[in-house]
Amino acid sequence: MRHKAKKKIEENIAEDNSHPPQAEEFPAPEASALWLHASGSTKGDHSGQEEAERCIAAETPESAAPEAGKIERNLEEELGQEKDRYLRLYAEFDNYKKRIARDREELIKYGNESLLYELLPVIDNLEMAMKHSSNDTAAGLAQGVEITLKEFLRVIDKFGLSPIDASDKMFDPSLHHAMTQIERDDIDENMVVEEFRKGYMFREKVLRPSLVAVSKKPAESNQLSAVSEERENKEEKIEEEK
């Protein structure tokens, strides 16, 4: 009897070993959720249902849509800020290049300003020597000085230096520096009647203003003109009343 029972057990073991083990199948997310829901309901609490809802929410793509939209908006905002910063830097760099080019042009244009300014006293001395060489003994010397002065002015004119024409011109404070006023009845007021020292222009810039005397009307003439003007005003009023 024992021998038969032992033989039966060995046959069962051999039959179990003849079948290969099958891979364990995992339930689908929906099935697992339903299983949890069913198991939770059979137990009489809501823990299984809540767990199922969390699984479904985690596995559905709709739950990630708001987060993706927020990230996209942040990226667009950062992109707009970087673009605005780039445009500002580009404009500043463009202004910097224009300023450097303008400064370079000014440096080339007025690079000889200090040298020419130092040469002006030499011109003044040559002109003064010509003015005071009136006797016959200095005629040859005056002629030599005149030739030197003309050649000197010709050379500096090539570099943009030119004298300011002030004689018999209306007084201009940007070109002339008034040293005194002279009463003159034969010309208008604020006219240059005498030039003490010649002024010079370096291209479009005043290198040295002219020292001049400016005309003004005599005091008596001013009083007469005021009286005549008052008389004319009275006559105009009388005519208007008529």
Secondary structure by P-SEA (a helix, b strand, c coil): caaaaaaaaaaaaaaaaacccccbbbbcaaaaaaaaaaaaaaaccaaaaaaaaaaaaaaccccaaaaaaaaaaaaaaaaaaaaaaaaaaaaaaaaaaaaaaaaaaaaaaccaaaaaaaaaaaaaaaaaaaaacccccaaaaaaaaaaaaaaaaaaaaaabbbbbbccccccccccbbbcbbbbbccccccccccccbbbbbccccccbbbbbbbbbbcaaaaaaaaaaaaaaaaaaaaaaac
